[in-house]
Amino acid sequence: MSWYLDVLRKYAVFTGRARRKEYWMFVVFNVIIMLALVFIESLIGSPGIVAVMYSVAVLVPSVAVTIRRFHDTDRSGWWILVSLIPFVGALILIVFMCLEGTPGDNRFGPSPKAGDPLARTVVA
């Protein structure tokens, strides 16, 4: 849950880098929350207004963490536009989000794993 809250604290931060763990934990919690909202709203017969409001509320942090994830793989945040390509775009986006980040510093900043004692060390 702390990964999800960390992304929300960086609500509109489009600079820097985001680890795979940060990105995917945010995605997992978003999916769980959305499923719970849809389930609860279907039980009470609501038209889904709360789920839509939640989706709008997390749109900016979702885009921000995706751009920071691209930065971790040393790609520009503009690569997010690849998701607009029908069918193939989503697959390309998933592949990029699964790639390991650039070890060490890159043009977008220091490695987010630098201060993590559990991160694997890369031997050059």
N, C-alpha and C positions, 0 to 999 in steps of 0.2 A: 504494500500500500504506500510505502514511503516513496517509491519510484514514481507512482502516479501523482502524489502530492508535490514532489519536486518539479515535475513538468508543469503542474498548474501554477507553482510559484514563479516559474519562468514564463508566464502567460504569453507574452509577445516578444520573447527574446529569439531573434533570428540569427544571432551571431554565435560563434563558438561551435562546439562539437558535442554530439550525443552518442553514447555507447549503444551497442545493440541491445544490451539489457535494459537500458533506460527506455528506448523506443518500444521494444516488444512488451515490457511490463505495462507501459502506458496503453498500448493497444489491447492487451488482455483485459485490463481493468475496464477500459471503455466498452468492450464487447460484453463483459459480465454486467455492467451497469445498464447498458442498453437492453439486454435480454430481460433483466429484472424489471425495468420500466415497462417494456412492452407486455410482459406477462401480467404484471399488476394492472396495467391499464386495460388489458383484454378481460381480466376478471371482473373489473368494475364497470365495464362497458364504455370506457372513455374513448374518445376518437384518437388518442395518441398525442395530445398536445404537449404533455410533459416530456415525452421522448423527443419530440421535435425541438422543444426548448433546450433540452440537454444537448442535443446534437449541435445546435447553433452556438451554445455556450462553449463547447469544447472544439469548435472549428479552428479558431485561431491557435490554441496550443497544439492541436494536431498538426497543423501546417508548420508551426515553428519547430516542433520536435522532428518532423520529417526533414526539414531543411537542415537542421543541425546534424541529423544522421547522414545526409548527403555530404556535409562538410567533413564528417569523420572519415569518409572514404575518399576525401580530397576531390570532391565534385562540387560544382556550383549548385546552389539551391534552385536554380532555374530548371534543373533536371526533374523537378516535381511536375512540370508540364507534360512529361512523358506519360503520366497517368491519364491524360486526355485522349490518348490513342485508344480507340475501342478494342476491347479484348486483350490485345498484346500489351498495352500500356500498364495494366494492373500487374501482369506477370513480370514485366521488366522492373517495375517498382518493388515488388516483393523480392526479386533477386538482389537488387541493389541494397535493400534494407537488411538482407541476410549476410552480405559481404562483411568481412572483418575490416575494421578501420585501419587507417594508416598508422603504423607504429611510430611513436615519437611525435614531434611537432610537425605540423604541416602549415600551409598558408592560411588556414582558418583558426589556428591557435594550438595550444599544447594538447597533448593526448589526455582524454578524460580518464584514462586508466592510470595516469601518473601517480596519483595519490592513493590508489586502491591496492592494499596489500594482497588481495586475493587474485589480482590480475596476473596472467601469465607473463613472464619476462621473455623478451625476444633477444636471443643471442645472435649478434651479428658476426 
